[in-house]
Amino acid sequence: MRSIIPAARAALLAFVLILTACAAPTRSAPPADTPLLLISIDGFRADYFELGLTPNLERLARDGVRAQWMTPSYPSLTFPNHYTLVTGLRPDHHGVIHNSMWDTAIGKFKISDRDAVGDTRWWKGGEPIWIGAQKAGLRSATLFWPGSEAPIHGQRPNRWRPFDAKIDENTRVDEVLGWLGEPATTRPHVATLYFDALDHESHDHGPNSPESREALQRIDAAVGRLLDGLAAHGQLERVNLIVVSDHGMAEVAPGQRIAVEDMVSVEQAVVTSVGQSIGIAPNPGHEAEVERRLLGPHDHYDCWRKSELPARWHYGTHPRVPPIVCQMHEGWDAIEDAKLKAWPKNQTRGSHGYDPALPSMRAIFLARGPAFKRGAILPPFDNVDVYPLLARLIGIVPAKNDGDITPLLPALLPDRAKKKQ
């Protein structure tokens, strides 16, 4: 009996260990002491690197990996693509289908409406990386990211802030450096940092304006401050850094704007979204009339039924997508007549939201850190592929997503490129 009992105990212990492993399916590997910092530069077009104004971002690319460009998801707008980057889902699948949208059960969403931005019901369609991390017992922190102000699946990031455009780039960097400089017991495993000034100046003055170039240089200097701060504390080689943008930017020349009321009247339809991707819901009894008026090509835009949109956009199945979608041609905007009259007539502006395949909409992807090769250049890939990479880097099993890590595997050192079970 004495020889049987230890054997039975060993068998019982092995059985318990198997059950424990099965009870924690969200972890694919033990967490390394390697924080992940995801940085977004809103509106950074891929060809801005050719301007010679971003020495710190270029240094980051030389020391790590750069993609030729990254293709945004349709529509190429800020909120849909930021949520795609952290969930790996197309906007048509995660439900944040536009910067402005309508839901019959919730009402209207606008990015300027703080209550809507923080309403969990808009964000239920995806599991962002910070929620996946926390489910796996890891810590997260977000310094501004669309979706981080709302509880998602009952959780917010461990640390988060309501968006405040008045907080300058250096202050944002210093806060993130503070997080990453904390002891391992409190330091976040995954964090985000967001810069919005380039997008703002490009909208107001155009992507080729002195104001946009100054914002570009200011953000690059902040990235330099981040790199130098990490290096000063011996952390630069212990943090995986990823820099992305959500979309590019196209120039809108004076006069290249139309009023949405000239596309369809308020008696005929409700316009759920304006700008470049125009959502239109015909009023009851006006469906055939609106279709006759809108469907097909026009001088400065094209319109489709939601079920007939170009397949490469992966868009049109979500209930929030209205029955008709009109896409403006590059360099043209459609806005409400009252706003159109208030805009300076001779002011060049910038816009995005156009076909993601256009060179002007191309986004960036850069990465450096202990997981990445040095000096590698990746072919273009879709931004849905970023999320599975984020999950790989922090050692969690990805939630259901539309991405594929394969295009990004050449960026990783061999030990990180190999899948860990």
SULMO-V204341 format. One record per pair of residues at least 4 apart in sequence whose ideal C-beta (glycine too) atoms are under 6 Angstrom apart, sorted by sequence separation. I is the first residue (numbers start at 1). J is the second residue. If there is no record, write none. Layout:
BEGIN
((I:J) (I:J))
END
This chain:
BEGIN
((44:48) (54:58) (72:76) (83:87) (89:93) (97:101) (127:131) (156:160) (167:171) (177:181) (182:186) (196:200) (201:205) (205:209) (235:239) (252:256) (258:262) (264:268) (282:286) (286:290) (290:294) (291:295) (304:308) (309:313) (328:332) (335:339) (354:358) (368:372) (381:385) (412:416) (61:66) (89:94) (91:96) (127:132) (133:138) (151:156) (167:172) (182:187) (202:207) (207:212) (230:235) (231:236) (264:269) (282:287) (297:302) (304:309) (316:321) (335:340) (356:361) (367:372) (391:396) (412:417) (91:97) (102:108) (134:140) (142:148) (205:211) (230:236) (273:279) (309:315) (328:334) (87:94) (109:116) (133:140) (272:279) (309:316) (354:361) (391:398) (73:81) (101:109) (282:290) (295:303) (409:417) (72:81) (148:157) (179:188) (230:239) (271:280) (272:281) (294:303) (307:316) (100:110) (130:140) (201:211) (202:212) (306:316) (388:398) (73:84) (80:91) (83:94) (201:212) (260:271) (269:280) (270:281) (99:111) (148:160) (179:191) (269:281) (83:96) (109:122) (149:162) (269:282) (201:215) (260:274) (269:283) (387:401) (106:121) (142:157) (306:321) (388:403) (80:96) (141:157) (264:280) (387:403) (389:405) (73:90) (79:96) (140:157) (176:193) (198:215) (306:323) (388:405) (73:91) (140:158) (141:159) (142:160) (197:215) (198:216) (268:286) (333:351) (384:402) (385:403) (128:147) (139:158) (144:163) (306:325) (384:403) (385:404) (389:408) (79:99) (131:152) (134:155) (198:219) (269:290) (303:324) (304:325) (77:99) (131:153) (268:290) (371:393) (385:407) (46:69) (303:326) (385:408) (123:147) (131:155) (195:219) (330:354) (301:326) (302:327) (169:195) (264:290) (381:407) (123:150) (130:157) (301:328) (330:358) (123:152) (143:172) (300:329) (95:125) (120:150) (294:324) (94:125) (118:149) (120:151) (79:111) (94:126) (117:149) (118:150) (143:175) (300:332) (143:176) (378:411) (376:411) (89:126) (141:179) (87:126) (372:411) (373:413) (87:128) (281:322) (371:412) (86:128) (207:249) (280:322) (281:323) (86:129) (279:322) (207:251) (280:324) (206:251) (371:416) (141:188) (145:192) (202:249) (140:188) (278:326) (139:188) (145:194) (169:218) (173:222) (139:189) (140:190) (141:191) (142:192) (143:193) (144:194) (169:219) (272:322) (277:327) (138:189) (170:222) (173:225) (177:229) (181:233) (276:328) (169:222) (173:226) (170:225) (133:189) (278:334) (133:190) (274:334) (129:190) (274:335) (83:146) (82:146) (83:147) (79:146) (260:334) (256:331) (276:351) (256:332) (257:333) (258:334) (261:337) (277:353) (276:353) (259:337) (275:353) (276:354) (252:331) (250:330) (250:331) (252:333) (259:340) (257:340) (254:346) (253:348) (252:349) (252:351) (249:350) (250:351) (249:352) (247:352) (31:138) (26:135) (27:136) (26:136) (250:360) (248:360) (248:361) (247:361) (248:362) (247:363) (245:363) (245:364) (244:365) (243:366) (242:367) (241:368) (241:369) (240:369) (239:369) (240:371) (206:348) (206:349) (207:350) (206:350) (35:180) (203:350) (202:350) (240:393) (35:189) (36:190) (37:191) (38:192) (39:193) (40:194) (41:195) (42:196) (43:198) (43:199) (42:199) (31:189) (43:202) (53:216) (57:220) (53:217) (56:220) (82:246) (81:246) (54:220) (57:223) (81:247) (56:223) (56:224) (78:246) (102:272) (76:247) (100:273) (72:247) (98:273) (41:219) (44:245) (37:239) (75:277) (45:248) (35:239) (36:240) (37:241) (38:242) (39:243) (40:244) (41:245) (42:246) (45:249) (190:394) (189:394) (34:240) (43:249) (103:320) (101:320) (97:318) (92:314) (92:315) (95:318) (97:320) (90:314) (97:321) (92:317) (92:318) (74:313) (74:315) (136:396) (129:390) (133:394) (132:396) (132:399) (127:399) (76:352) (77:353) (76:353) (75:353) (76:356) (74:356) (72:356) (71:356) (76:361) (72:361) (72:363) (69:362) (70:363) (70:365) (88:384) (67:365) (85:383) (84:383) (88:387) (66:366) (84:384) (87:387) (88:388) (85:386) (65:367) (64:367) (64:368) (61:366) (63:368) (60:366) (65:372) (60:368) (64:372) (73:383) (63:374) (65:376) (66:377) (67:378) (69:380) (71:382) (72:383) (68:380) (89:401) (90:402) (70:383) (88:401) (89:402) (88:402) (88:403) (46:362) (46:364) (44:364) (34:370) (65:411) (36:393) (36:394) (31:395) (29:395) (28:395) (27:396) (28:397) (26:396) (26:397) (29:420) (28:420))
END
